[in-house]
Amino acid sequence: MCGIVGYAGTAAGPQAQDVVLEGLRRLEYRGYDSAGVALQTDGRLVTAKKAGKLARLVEFLDEDPLPPSVTGIGHTRWATHGAPTDANAHPHLGGDGTVAVIHNGIIENFASLKAGLLTDGVGFASQTDTEVAAHLLAKAYAETGDLPAAMCAVARSLEGAFTLLAVHADVPGTVVAARRNSPLVVGLGDGANYLGSDVAAFIGHTREAIEMGQDQVVTITASSVSITDFDGVPADGVHFHVDWDAAAAEKGGFPSFMAKEINEQPQAVADTLRGRVDPSGRLVLDELHIDETVLRSIDKIVIIACGTASYAGQVARYAIEHWCRIPCEVELAHEFRYRDPVVNEKTLVVAVSQSGETMDTIMAVRHAREQGARVVAVCNTYGSTIPRESDAALYTHAGPEIAVASTKAFLAQITACYLLGLYLAQLRGNKFADEISEIMGQLQAMPEKIQKVLDGIGQVRAMARWMADTRSVLFLGRHVGYPVAMEGALKLKEIAYIHAEGFAAGELKHGPIALIEPGQPVFVIVPSPRNRDVLHSKVVSNIQEINARGARTIVIAEEGDEDVVPYADDVIWIPPTPTLLAPLVTVVPLQVFACELATAKGLDVDQPRNLAKSVTVE
């Protein structure tokens, strides 16, 4: 959840306070209940921390800057243990202020560890689990005189998910960190090195990075990076190059990151498709390092994900079953391992996560692999935990997604899952080469269609502005329109804080129609009239049913679908699109509607309350 930054530089480089605050600004989407920094200077530590958004800390430091320093750590918090107060903000100090620690994750055994420290006479200044680690590290350093060794000892004593960063007053120019089940990457600079919960923390300074492995400790200075396991045995990380730059993480003239990312969707889909077809016309997924004979033997596919990613999986299920004729299930990752699922060596598990650090999905991946299943990760973040712990990875290429509410990652995930489905169909002989080529051609036409929707979206923006006082919105869809309806509802919940529900349209008469009253806004996603005519006529009947009861019907329909016009208060037209690919265009108006309505209400669409971009605790 939290954003963490570490920096070790030289006097010839920038000041640590500036580097750390810049990194926190780029990471604020990960946590924003409070923020703080700790700098090492003249044989002592100086800290500043404030509850609330990062701007409060920046304002405080503008008025009262910390002393010059070239070594520091910083943190933006998403509260778990203790309310978002100044006292609970990170960093936390141990050893009479000689050590400062920041933390992402949850230390599950902190209560017993704290009890032991209290018995030893240690006093606590916060309600957090993190302060336990600070006091333990101070104690371990006093015993060893070696900061990396002390961090190893502390890490071995902790249970749960954590990334810890620490600086010590007696160890100048050094930041030490430990990682278990929580994200951490190293940035390799020229005369400086960096740590961050993701590469956005240091992308303004370097695009060269090292992905940390599980249960590893890293020590950085301005000129060195040293990695060991928790026992102190030297270990290696994996070097990688970040293929986007700092400009990609800025708003670029848009009013919000969410608005920017909605408008980047044509490019995100195009980039996810790029380079997937060889000169002979065959679909090629170079990342899938799983033996073809294994993939041919698969008799069940299980997609695991949470939130928006799970809706991407539900869209994909329709396509994968249709193209591959393999049973496909979609499971919420946090439910998957707790119901004793039936998976084995003939099961392919597809783990979908934008960040690759979603803790629920990480634990589900581990459970699936323990049962013998093969796992393919669909992920947007290179080097993150889920791709590393999977058998293979299929990376989307959506670029950085900063807004908490996912948009372009959703479309990129659907696109990647389509590619996986077509690849399996090709491998298993379920589709002829010309059929796959035709579908790939249709997919490659989608960025232009998405752009066409965006170009004509003014109607939706105007609708959202005059509906800003709406307190409830319902969404209906069938077939692939059903997960789109749920995603549309989720966007309103996430950023506009109003009641919103997505229903399968066929369920309407089984209960939800009781919610319909005069004036109730209802979005209806209508299947193409050119395909699956029975579904089209049934959804048109649904529109008539809710229209007859006084609902305000807002219909998303294919251009030329005159059947919906008599029963719709508003029609949002989309270009003709094959049924299975339609979610790539039908969801776009719903994203824009949520973004514009929340903006009209004066809400922060990029950092909605109580939410963080990456859920790194289970």
PEJOSUL-V880075 format. One record per residue. N is the residue number from 1. PHI is phi in whole degrees, -180 to 180 (999 if undefined). OMEGA is omega as a letter, one per 40 degrees, with the letter a starting at -180 (NA if undefined). D_FIRST is the distance of its C-alpha to the first C-alpha in whole Angstrom. Layout:
n=N phi=PHI omega=OMEGA d_first=D_FIRST
n=N phi=PHI omega=OMEGA d_first=D_FIRST
This chain:
n=1 phi=999 omega=a d_first=0
n=2 phi=-74 omega=i d_first=4
n=3 phi=-99 omega=a d_first=7
n=4 phi=-131 omega=a d_first=10
n=5 phi=-138 omega=i d_first=13
n=6 phi=-133 omega=a d_first=16
n=7 phi=-147 omega=i d_first=20
n=8 phi=-133 omega=a d_first=23
n=9 phi=-132 omega=i d_first=26
n=10 phi=-128 omega=a d_first=30
n=11 phi=-62 omega=i d_first=32
n=12 phi=-77 omega=a d_first=33
n=13 phi=-100 omega=a d_first=30
n=14 phi=-70 omega=i d_first=27
n=15 phi=-74 omega=a d_first=26
n=16 phi=-60 omega=a d_first=23
n=17 phi=-58 omega=a d_first=22
n=18 phi=-67 omega=a d_first=23
n=19 phi=-65 omega=a d_first=21
n=20 phi=-67 omega=i d_first=18
n=21 phi=-65 omega=i d_first=18
n=22 phi=-62 omega=i d_first=18
n=23 phi=-63 omega=i d_first=15
n=24 phi=-65 omega=i d_first=13
n=25 phi=-61 omega=i d_first=15
n=26 phi=-73 omega=a d_first=14
n=27 phi=-103 omega=a d_first=10
n=28 phi=-62 omega=i d_first=10
n=29 phi=-62 omega=a d_first=9
n=30 phi=-85 omega=a d_first=5
n=31 phi=180 omega=a d_first=6
n=32 phi=-151 omega=i d_first=10
n=33 phi=-74 omega=i d_first=11
n=34 phi=-165 omega=a d_first=12
n=35 phi=-150 omega=i d_first=13
n=36 phi=-163 omega=i d_first=15
n=37 phi=-137 omega=i d_first=17
n=38 phi=-134 omega=i d_first=20
n=39 phi=-120 omega=i d_first=23
n=40 phi=-102 omega=a d_first=25
n=41 phi=-154 omega=i d_first=29
n=42 phi=52 omega=i d_first=32
n=43 phi=72 omega=i d_first=32
n=44 phi=-146 omega=i d_first=29
n=45 phi=-110 omega=i d_first=26
n=46 phi=-124 omega=a d_first=25
n=47 phi=-133 omega=i d_first=22
n=48 phi=-150 omega=i d_first=21
n=49 phi=-154 omega=a d_first=18
n=50 phi=-144 omega=i d_first=18
n=51 phi=-70 omega=a d_first=16
n=52 phi=98 omega=a d_first=15
n=53 phi=-75 omega=a d_first=15
n=54 phi=-56 omega=a d_first=15
n=55 phi=-57 omega=i d_first=19
n=56 phi=-66 omega=i d_first=20
n=57 phi=-66 omega=a d_first=19
n=58 phi=-61 omega=i d_first=21
n=59 phi=-60 omega=i d_first=24
n=60 phi=-61 omega=a d_first=24
n=61 phi=-73 omega=i d_first=24
n=62 phi=-62 omega=a d_first=27
n=63 phi=-80 omega=a d_first=29
n=64 phi=-141 omega=a d_first=29
n=65 phi=-63 omega=i d_first=27
n=66 phi=-77 omega=a d_first=27
n=67 phi=-62 omega=i d_first=29
n=68 phi=-57 omega=a d_first=29
n=69 phi=-161 omega=i d_first=27
n=70 phi=-119 omega=i d_first=26
n=71 phi=-139 omega=a d_first=24
n=72 phi=-167 omega=i d_first=20
n=73 phi=-135 omega=i d_first=17
n=74 phi=-147 omega=a d_first=14
n=75 phi=-152 omega=i d_first=11
n=76 phi=-115 omega=a d_first=9
n=77 phi=-106 omega=i d_first=8
n=78 phi=-117 omega=a d_first=6
n=79 phi=-64 omega=i d_first=9
n=80 phi=-121 omega=i d_first=9
n=81 phi=-103 omega=i d_first=13
n=82 phi=93 omega=a d_first=15
n=83 phi=-66 omega=i d_first=15
n=84 phi=-75 omega=i d_first=14
n=85 phi=-121 omega=i d_first=17
n=86 phi=-58 omega=a d_first=18
n=87 phi=-66 omega=a d_first=19
n=88 phi=-87 omega=i d_first=16
n=89 phi=-66 omega=i d_first=14
n=90 phi=-89 omega=e d_first=14
n=91 phi=-77 omega=i d_first=16
n=92 phi=-114 omega=a d_first=17
n=93 phi=-107 omega=i d_first=21
n=94 phi=-137 omega=i d_first=23
n=95 phi=61 omega=a d_first=27
n=96 phi=57 omega=i d_first=28
n=97 phi=86 omega=a d_first=26
n=98 phi=-87 omega=a d_first=26
n=99 phi=-129 omega=i d_first=23
n=100 phi=-124 omega=a d_first=20
n=101 phi=-131 omega=i d_first=16
n=102 phi=-121 omega=a d_first=13
n=103 phi=-153 omega=i d_first=10
n=104 phi=-122 omega=i d_first=7
n=105 phi=121 omega=i d_first=7
n=106 phi=-135 omega=i d_first=10
n=107 phi=-92 omega=a d_first=14
n=108 phi=-72 omega=a d_first=16
n=109 phi=-103 omega=a d_first=19
n=110 phi=-64 omega=a d_first=18
n=111 phi=-63 omega=a d_first=21
n=112 phi=-69 omega=i d_first=24
n=113 phi=-65 omega=i d_first=23
n=114 phi=-65 omega=i d_first=23
n=115 phi=-59 omega=i d_first=26
n=116 phi=-64 omega=i d_first=28
n=117 phi=-67 omega=i d_first=27
n=118 phi=-61 omega=i d_first=28
n=119 phi=-60 omega=i d_first=31
n=120 phi=-80 omega=i d_first=32
n=121 phi=92 omega=i d_first=32
n=122 phi=-76 omega=i d_first=28
n=123 phi=-97 omega=a d_first=27
n=124 phi=-117 omega=a d_first=24
n=125 phi=-107 omega=a d_first=23
n=126 phi=-142 omega=i d_first=19
n=127 phi=-100 omega=a d_first=18
n=128 phi=-87 omega=i d_first=15
n=129 phi=-75 omega=a d_first=15
n=130 phi=-63 omega=a d_first=14
n=131 phi=-61 omega=i d_first=17
n=132 phi=-58 omega=a d_first=19
n=133 phi=-64 omega=i d_first=18
n=134 phi=-63 omega=i d_first=19
n=135 phi=-68 omega=i d_first=23
n=136 phi=-63 omega=a d_first=23
n=137 phi=-68 omega=i d_first=22
n=138 phi=-61 omega=i d_first=25
n=139 phi=-65 omega=a d_first=27
n=140 phi=-65 omega=i d_first=27
n=141 phi=-68 omega=i d_first=28
n=142 phi=-61 omega=a d_first=31
n=143 phi=-83 omega=a d_first=32
n=144 phi=-104 omega=a d_first=32
n=145 phi=68 omega=a d_first=32
n=146 phi=-133 omega=a d_first=29
n=147 phi=-66 omega=i d_first=26
n=148 phi=-61 omega=i d_first=25
n=149 phi=-65 omega=i d_first=27
n=150 phi=-64 omega=i d_first=25
n=151 phi=-65 omega=i d_first=22
n=152 phi=-59 omega=a d_first=23
n=153 phi=-64 omega=i d_first=24
n=154 phi=-65 omega=a d_first=21
n=155 phi=-59 omega=i d_first=19
n=156 phi=-66 omega=a d_first=22
n=157 phi=-87 omega=a d_first=22
n=158 phi=-96 omega=i d_first=18
n=159 phi=-120 omega=i d_first=17
n=160 phi=116 omega=a d_first=14
n=161 phi=-114 omega=a d_first=11
n=162 phi=-158 omega=i d_first=11
n=163 phi=-123 omega=i d_first=11
n=164 phi=-117 omega=i d_first=13
n=165 phi=-121 omega=a d_first=15
n=166 phi=-146 omega=i d_first=18
n=167 phi=-128 omega=a d_first=21
n=168 phi=-129 omega=a d_first=25
n=169 phi=-60 omega=a d_first=27
n=170 phi=-92 omega=a d_first=30
n=171 phi=-125 omega=a d_first=28
n=172 phi=-66 omega=i d_first=29
n=173 phi=69 omega=a d_first=27
n=174 phi=-132 omega=i d_first=25
n=175 phi=-123 omega=i d_first=21
n=176 phi=-119 omega=a d_first=20
n=177 phi=-145 omega=i d_first=17
n=178 phi=-131 omega=a d_first=16
n=179 phi=-133 omega=i d_first=14
n=180 phi=-146 omega=i d_first=14
n=181 phi=57 omega=a d_first=12
n=182 phi=-150 omega=a d_first=9
n=183 phi=-73 omega=i d_first=9
n=184 phi=-160 omega=i d_first=12
n=185 phi=-129 omega=i d_first=15
n=186 phi=-109 omega=i d_first=18
n=187 phi=-103 omega=a d_first=20
n=188 phi=-103 omega=a d_first=24
n=189 phi=-108 omega=i d_first=25
n=190 phi=-102 omega=a d_first=29
n=191 phi=77 omega=i d_first=30
n=192 phi=-165 omega=i d_first=26
n=193 phi=-136 omega=a d_first=23
n=194 phi=-137 omega=i d_first=19
n=195 phi=-131 omega=i d_first=16
n=196 phi=-162 omega=i d_first=12
n=197 phi=-72 omega=i d_first=9
n=198 phi=-154 omega=a d_first=11
n=199 phi=-68 omega=i d_first=15
n=200 phi=-58 omega=a d_first=14
n=201 phi=-60 omega=a d_first=14
n=202 phi=-131 omega=a d_first=18
n=203 phi=-63 omega=i d_first=19
n=204 phi=-75 omega=a d_first=22
n=205 phi=-119 omega=a d_first=23
n=206 phi=-156 omega=i d_first=23
n=207 phi=-115 omega=i d_first=23
n=208 phi=-100 omega=a d_first=23
n=209 phi=-144 omega=i d_first=21
n=210 phi=-125 omega=i d_first=20
n=211 phi=-87 omega=a d_first=18
n=212 phi=-82 omega=i d_first=17
n=213 phi=-87 omega=i d_first=19
n=214 phi=-69 omega=i d_first=18
n=215 phi=55 omega=i d_first=19
n=216 phi=-127 omega=i d_first=19
n=217 phi=-117 omega=i d_first=20
n=218 phi=-125 omega=i d_first=20
n=219 phi=-122 omega=i d_first=23
n=220 phi=-119 omega=i d_first=23
n=221 phi=-126 omega=i d_first=26
n=222 phi=-64 omega=a d_first=27
n=223 phi=-120 omega=a d_first=29
n=224 phi=-148 omega=i d_first=28
n=225 phi=-134 omega=a d_first=25
n=226 phi=-128 omega=a d_first=26
n=227 phi=-121 omega=i d_first=24
n=228 phi=-136 omega=i d_first=25
n=229 phi=-84 omega=a d_first=24
n=230 phi=-68 omega=i d_first=23
n=231 phi=-94 omega=i d_first=27
n=232 phi=86 omega=i d_first=27
n=233 phi=-79 omega=a d_first=29
n=234 phi=-54 omega=a d_first=28
n=235 phi=-140 omega=i d_first=26
n=236 phi=-113 omega=i d_first=26
n=237 phi=-101 omega=a d_first=23
n=238 phi=-109 omega=a d_first=23
n=239 phi=-76 omega=i d_first=24
n=240 phi=-149 omega=i d_first=23
n=241 phi=-108 omega=i d_first=24
n=242 phi=-82 omega=a d_first=21
n=243 phi=-94 omega=i d_first=24
n=244 phi=-135 omega=a d_first=22
n=245 phi=-118 omega=a d_first=23
n=246 phi=-61 omega=a d_first=21
n=247 phi=-61 omega=a d_first=23
n=248 phi=-67 omega=a d_first=22
n=249 phi=-96 omega=i d_first=18
n=250 phi=-106 omega=a d_first=21
n=251 phi=-73 omega=i d_first=22
n=252 phi=61 omega=i d_first=25
n=253 phi=91 omega=i d_first=27
n=254 phi=-82 omega=a d_first=25
n=255 phi=-70 omega=a d_first=24
n=256 phi=-155 omega=i d_first=21
n=257 phi=-63 omega=a d_first=18
n=258 phi=-62 omega=i d_first=19
n=259 phi=-61 omega=i d_first=22
n=260 phi=-61 omega=a d_first=22
n=261 phi=-71 omega=i d_first=21
n=262 phi=-60 omega=a d_first=23
n=263 phi=-77 omega=i d_first=26
n=264 phi=-87 omega=a d_first=25
n=265 phi=-65 omega=i d_first=25
n=266 phi=-57 omega=i d_first=28
n=267 phi=-69 omega=a d_first=27
n=268 phi=-62 omega=i d_first=24
n=269 phi=-67 omega=i d_first=27
n=270 phi=-61 omega=a d_first=29
n=271 phi=-68 omega=i d_first=27
n=272 phi=-68 omega=i d_first=26
n=273 phi=-83 omega=a d_first=30
n=274 phi=-63 omega=i d_first=31
n=275 phi=76 omega=a d_first=33
n=276 phi=-97 omega=a d_first=33
n=277 phi=-122 omega=a d_first=37
n=278 phi=-84 omega=a d_first=39
n=279 phi=-58 omega=a d_first=43
n=280 phi=-84 omega=i d_first=44
n=281 phi=95 omega=i d_first=42
n=282 phi=-81 omega=i d_first=40
n=283 phi=-72 omega=a d_first=36
n=284 phi=-129 omega=i d_first=35
n=285 phi=-117 omega=a d_first=31
n=286 phi=-63 omega=a d_first=31
n=287 phi=-74 omega=a d_first=28
n=288 phi=-82 omega=a d_first=29
n=289 phi=-88 omega=i d_first=30
n=290 phi=-122 omega=a d_first=32
n=291 phi=-55 omega=a d_first=35
n=292 phi=-61 omega=i d_first=37
n=293 phi=-66 omega=i d_first=39
n=294 phi=-67 omega=a d_first=36
n=295 phi=-66 omega=i d_first=35
n=296 phi=-70 omega=a d_first=38
n=297 phi=-87 omega=a d_first=38
n=298 phi=-61 omega=i d_first=35
n=299 phi=-119 omega=i d_first=36
n=300 phi=-158 omega=i d_first=33
n=301 phi=-119 omega=i d_first=29
n=302 phi=-124 omega=i d_first=26
n=303 phi=-97 omega=i d_first=23
n=304 phi=-118 omega=a d_first=20
n=305 phi=-172 omega=i d_first=17
n=306 phi=-133 omega=i d_first=15
n=307 phi=59 omega=a d_first=15
n=308 phi=-55 omega=i d_first=17
n=309 phi=-61 omega=i d_first=17
n=310 phi=-69 omega=i d_first=19
n=311 phi=-70 omega=i d_first=21
n=312 phi=-60 omega=i d_first=22
n=313 phi=-64 omega=i d_first=23
n=314 phi=-68 omega=i d_first=25
n=315 phi=-61 omega=a d_first=27
n=316 phi=-62 omega=a d_first=27
n=317 phi=-56 omega=a d_first=29
n=318 phi=-59 omega=a d_first=32
n=319 phi=-71 omega=a d_first=32
n=320 phi=-64 omega=i d_first=32
n=321 phi=-64 omega=a d_first=34
n=322 phi=-67 omega=a d_first=37
n=323 phi=-81 omega=a d_first=37
n=324 phi=-103 omega=a d_first=37
n=325 phi=58 omega=i d_first=38
n=326 phi=-116 omega=i d_first=36
n=327 phi=-58 omega=a d_first=34
n=328 phi=-132 omega=i d_first=30
n=329 phi=-116 omega=i d_first=28
n=330 phi=-122 omega=a d_first=25
n=331 phi=-122 omega=i d_first=22
n=332 phi=-69 omega=a d_first=19
n=333 phi=-59 omega=a d_first=17
n=334 phi=-75 omega=i d_first=16
n=335 phi=-101 omega=a d_first=20
n=336 phi=-55 omega=a d_first=22
n=337 phi=-79 omega=a d_first=22
n=338 phi=-90 omega=i d_first=23
n=339 phi=-113 omega=i d_first=26
n=340 phi=55 omega=a d_first=28
n=341 phi=-66 omega=i d_first=28
n=342 phi=-90 omega=i d_first=31
n=343 phi=-134 omega=i d_first=30
n=344 phi=-153 omega=a d_first=32
n=345 phi=-68 omega=i d_first=33
n=346 phi=-101 omega=i d_first=34
n=347 phi=-103 omega=i d_first=31
n=348 phi=-104 omega=i d_first=29
n=349 phi=-100 omega=i d_first=25
n=350 phi=-111 omega=a d_first=23
n=351 phi=-100 omega=a d_first=19
n=352 phi=-110 omega=a d_first=18
n=353 phi=-158 omega=i d_first=14
n=354 phi=-62 omega=a d_first=13
n=355 phi=-82 omega=a d_first=11
n=356 phi=75 omega=a d_first=12
n=357 phi=-122 omega=i d_first=9
n=358 phi=-64 omega=a d_first=9
n=359 phi=-62 omega=i d_first=10
n=360 phi=-58 omega=a d_first=13
n=361 phi=-74 omega=i d_first=14
n=362 phi=-57 omega=a d_first=14
n=363 phi=-67 omega=i d_first=16
n=364 phi=-68 omega=i d_first=18
n=365 phi=-60 omega=a d_first=19
n=366 phi=-63 omega=i d_first=20
n=367 phi=-64 omega=a d_first=22
n=368 phi=-61 omega=a d_first=24
n=369 phi=-68 omega=i d_first=25
n=370 phi=-63 omega=i d_first=26
n=371 phi=-87 omega=i d_first=29
n=372 phi=97 omega=a d_first=30
n=373 phi=-73 omega=i d_first=28
n=374 phi=-89 omega=a d_first=28
n=375 phi=-124 omega=i d_first=24
n=376 phi=-113 omega=i d_first=24
n=377 phi=-93 omega=i d_first=20
n=378 phi=-111 omega=a d_first=20
n=379 phi=-147 omega=a d_first=17
n=380 phi=-104 omega=a d_first=17
n=381 phi=-118 omega=a d_first=15
n=382 phi=-64 omega=i d_first=18
n=383 phi=79 omega=a d_first=17
n=384 phi=-79 omega=a d_first=14
n=385 phi=-65 omega=a d_first=14
n=386 phi=-62 omega=i d_first=16
n=387 phi=-60 omega=a d_first=18
n=388 phi=-65 omega=a d_first=19
n=389 phi=-92 omega=i d_first=20
n=390 phi=-93 omega=i d_first=22
n=391 phi=-75 omega=a d_first=25
n=392 phi=-156 omega=a d_first=25
n=393 phi=-134 omega=i d_first=23
n=394 phi=-120 omega=a d_first=24
n=395 phi=-83 omega=i d_first=22
n=396 phi=-79 omega=a d_first=21
n=397 phi=-130 omega=a d_first=22
n=398 phi=-84 omega=a d_first=21
n=399 phi=76 omega=a d_first=19
n=400 phi=-63 omega=i d_first=16
n=401 phi=-115 omega=a d_first=15
n=402 phi=-96 omega=i d_first=13
n=403 phi=-59 omega=a d_first=14
n=404 phi=-63 omega=i d_first=11
n=405 phi=-75 omega=a d_first=14
n=406 phi=-76 omega=i d_first=15
n=407 phi=-132 omega=a d_first=19
n=408 phi=-68 omega=i d_first=20
n=409 phi=-65 omega=i d_first=18
n=410 phi=-61 omega=i d_first=19
n=411 phi=-66 omega=i d_first=23
n=412 phi=-67 omega=i d_first=22
n=413 phi=-64 omega=i d_first=21
n=414 phi=-59 omega=a d_first=24
n=415 phi=-61 omega=i d_first=26
n=416 phi=-63 omega=i d_first=25
n=417 phi=-67 omega=i d_first=26
n=418 phi=-59 omega=i d_first=29
n=419 phi=-61 omega=i d_first=30
n=420 phi=-62 omega=i d_first=29
n=421 phi=-61 omega=i d_first=31
n=422 phi=-67 omega=i d_first=34
n=423 phi=-63 omega=i d_first=34
n=424 phi=-65 omega=i d_first=34
n=425 phi=-63 omega=i d_first=37
n=426 phi=-65 omega=a d_first=39
n=427 phi=-66 omega=a d_first=39
n=428 phi=-93 omega=i d_first=40
n=429 phi=77 omega=i d_first=43
n=430 phi=-77 omega=i d_first=42
n=431 phi=-130 omega=i d_first=42
n=432 phi=-74 omega=a d_first=45
n=433 phi=-58 omega=a d_first=44
n=434 phi=-69 omega=i d_first=45
n=435 phi=-68 omega=i d_first=43
n=436 phi=-66 omega=i d_first=40
n=437 phi=-61 omega=i d_first=41
n=438 phi=-65 omega=a d_first=42
n=439 phi=-67 omega=i d_first=38
n=440 phi=-62 omega=i d_first=37
n=441 phi=-63 omega=i d_first=39
n=442 phi=-65 omega=i d_first=38
n=443 phi=-64 omega=a d_first=34
n=444 phi=-70 omega=i d_first=35
n=445 phi=-86 omega=a d_first=36
n=446 phi=-67 omega=i d_first=33
n=447 phi=-55 omega=i d_first=32
n=448 phi=-65 omega=i d_first=35
n=449 phi=-70 omega=i d_first=35
n=450 phi=-62 omega=i d_first=31
n=451 phi=-62 omega=i d_first=32
n=452 phi=-63 omega=i d_first=35
n=453 phi=-62 omega=a d_first=33
n=454 phi=-63 omega=a d_first=31
n=455 phi=-66 omega=a d_first=35
n=456 phi=-107 omega=a d_first=36
n=457 phi=-89 omega=a d_first=33
n=458 phi=-56 omega=i d_first=35
n=459 phi=-58 omega=a d_first=36
n=460 phi=-69 omega=i d_first=32
n=461 phi=-62 omega=i d_first=31
n=462 phi=-63 omega=i d_first=34
n=463 phi=-60 omega=a d_first=34
n=464 phi=-65 omega=a d_first=30
n=465 phi=-66 omega=a d_first=32
n=466 phi=-82 omega=i d_first=34
n=467 phi=-102 omega=a d_first=32
n=468 phi=-62 omega=i d_first=30
n=469 phi=-93 omega=i d_first=31
n=470 phi=-63 omega=a d_first=31
n=471 phi=-108 omega=a d_first=29
n=472 phi=-156 omega=i d_first=29
n=473 phi=-137 omega=i d_first=29
n=474 phi=-111 omega=a d_first=30
n=475 phi=-134 omega=i d_first=30
n=476 phi=-125 omega=i d_first=32
n=477 phi=-160 omega=i d_first=32
n=478 phi=-127 omega=i d_first=34
n=479 phi=57 omega=a d_first=34
n=480 phi=-66 omega=i d_first=31
n=481 phi=-73 omega=a d_first=31
n=482 phi=-67 omega=i d_first=29
n=483 phi=-63 omega=i d_first=26
n=484 phi=-63 omega=i d_first=26
n=485 phi=-61 omega=i d_first=27
n=486 phi=-67 omega=i d_first=24
n=487 phi=-67 omega=i d_first=22
n=488 phi=-60 omega=i d_first=24
n=489 phi=-66 omega=a d_first=23
n=490 phi=-61 omega=a d_first=20
n=491 phi=-60 omega=i d_first=19
n=492 phi=-67 omega=i d_first=21
n=493 phi=-61 omega=a d_first=19
n=494 phi=-64 omega=a d_first=16
n=495 phi=-115 omega=i d_first=18
n=496 phi=-107 omega=i d_first=21
n=497 phi=60 omega=i d_first=20
n=498 phi=-121 omega=i d_first=24
n=499 phi=-66 omega=i d_first=25
n=500 phi=-151 omega=i d_first=25
n=501 phi=-137 omega=i d_first=26
n=502 phi=-109 omega=a d_first=27
n=503 phi=-124 omega=i d_first=30
n=504 phi=-70 omega=a d_first=32
n=505 phi=-58 omega=i d_first=35
n=506 phi=-67 omega=i d_first=37
n=507 phi=-82 omega=a d_first=36
n=508 phi=-51 omega=a d_first=37
n=509 phi=-79 omega=i d_first=40
n=510 phi=-95 omega=i d_first=39
n=511 phi=148 omega=a d_first=37
n=512 phi=-60 omega=a d_first=35
n=513 phi=-62 omega=i d_first=38
n=514 phi=-65 omega=i d_first=38
n=515 phi=-79 omega=a d_first=36
n=516 phi=-76 omega=i d_first=38
n=517 phi=-143 omega=a d_first=40
n=518 phi=-53 omega=i d_first=41
n=519 phi=88 omega=a d_first=39
n=520 phi=-65 omega=i d_first=36
n=521 phi=-71 omega=i d_first=34
n=522 phi=-134 omega=i d_first=34
n=523 phi=-86 omega=i d_first=32
n=524 phi=-126 omega=i d_first=34
n=525 phi=-93 omega=a d_first=33
n=526 phi=-100 omega=i d_first=37
n=527 phi=-63 omega=i d_first=38
n=528 phi=-61 omega=i d_first=40
n=529 phi=-72 omega=a d_first=44
n=530 phi=-84 omega=a d_first=45
n=531 phi=-133 omega=i d_first=43
n=532 phi=49 omega=a d_first=43
n=533 phi=-58 omega=a d_first=45
n=534 phi=-62 omega=i d_first=45
n=535 phi=-63 omega=a d_first=41
n=536 phi=-59 omega=a d_first=42
n=537 phi=-66 omega=i d_first=45
n=538 phi=-68 omega=i d_first=43
n=539 phi=-70 omega=i d_first=40
n=540 phi=-60 omega=i d_first=43
n=541 phi=-63 omega=i d_first=44
n=542 phi=-60 omega=i d_first=41
n=543 phi=-61 omega=i d_first=41
n=544 phi=-61 omega=a d_first=44
n=545 phi=-64 omega=a d_first=44
n=546 phi=-78 omega=i d_first=41
n=547 phi=-64 omega=a d_first=43
n=548 phi=-66 omega=a d_first=46
n=549 phi=-101 omega=i d_first=44
n=550 phi=90 omega=i d_first=43
n=551 phi=-67 omega=i d_first=40
n=552 phi=-90 omega=a d_first=39
n=553 phi=-93 omega=i d_first=38
n=554 phi=-116 omega=a d_first=36
n=555 phi=-107 omega=i d_first=37
n=556 phi=-102 omega=a d_first=35
n=557 phi=-140 omega=i d_first=38
n=558 phi=-72 omega=i d_first=40
n=559 phi=-52 omega=i d_first=42
n=560 phi=91 omega=a d_first=45
n=561 phi=-83 omega=a d_first=44
n=562 phi=-73 omega=a d_first=47
n=563 phi=-63 omega=a d_first=47
n=564 phi=-86 omega=a d_first=44
n=565 phi=-59 omega=a d_first=45
n=566 phi=-64 omega=a d_first=48
n=567 phi=-113 omega=a d_first=45
n=568 phi=-107 omega=i d_first=42
n=569 phi=-75 omega=i d_first=41
n=570 phi=-141 omega=i d_first=39
n=571 phi=-122 omega=i d_first=39
n=572 phi=-105 omega=a d_first=36
n=573 phi=-87 omega=i d_first=38
n=574 phi=-122 omega=a d_first=36
n=575 phi=-69 omega=i d_first=38
n=576 phi=-54 omega=a d_first=40
n=577 phi=-146 omega=i d_first=37
n=578 phi=-54 omega=a d_first=38
n=579 phi=-52 omega=a d_first=36
n=580 phi=-66 omega=a d_first=34
n=581 phi=-96 omega=a d_first=32
n=582 phi=-57 omega=i d_first=33
n=583 phi=-55 omega=a d_first=29
n=584 phi=-64 omega=i d_first=28
n=585 phi=-110 omega=a d_first=30
n=586 phi=-71 omega=a d_first=30
n=587 phi=-78 omega=a d_first=27
n=588 phi=-61 omega=i d_first=27
n=589 phi=-60 omega=i d_first=29
n=590 phi=-71 omega=i d_first=26
n=591 phi=-63 omega=a d_first=23
n=592 phi=-64 omega=i d_first=26
n=593 phi=-59 omega=a d_first=27
n=594 phi=-64 omega=a d_first=23
n=595 phi=-62 omega=a d_first=23
n=596 phi=-71 omega=i d_first=26
n=597 phi=-65 omega=i d_first=26
n=598 phi=-64 omega=i d_first=23
n=599 phi=-63 omega=i d_first=24
n=600 phi=-63 omega=i d_first=28
n=601 phi=-83 omega=i d_first=26
n=602 phi=80 omega=a d_first=25
n=603 phi=-95 omega=i d_first=21
n=604 phi=-85 omega=a d_first=18
n=605 phi=-73 omega=a d_first=18
n=606 phi=-81 omega=a d_first=15
n=607 phi=-131 omega=a d_first=13
n=608 phi=-65 omega=a d_first=14
n=609 phi=-62 omega=i d_first=13
n=610 phi=69 omega=a d_first=11
n=611 phi=-114 omega=i d_first=9
n=612 phi=-133 omega=a d_first=6
n=613 phi=-65 omega=a d_first=7
n=614 phi=-120 omega=a d_first=5
n=615 phi=-89 omega=a d_first=5
n=616 phi=-100 omega=i d_first=5
n=617 phi=-126 omega=a d_first=7
n=618 phi=-92 omega=NA d_first=11
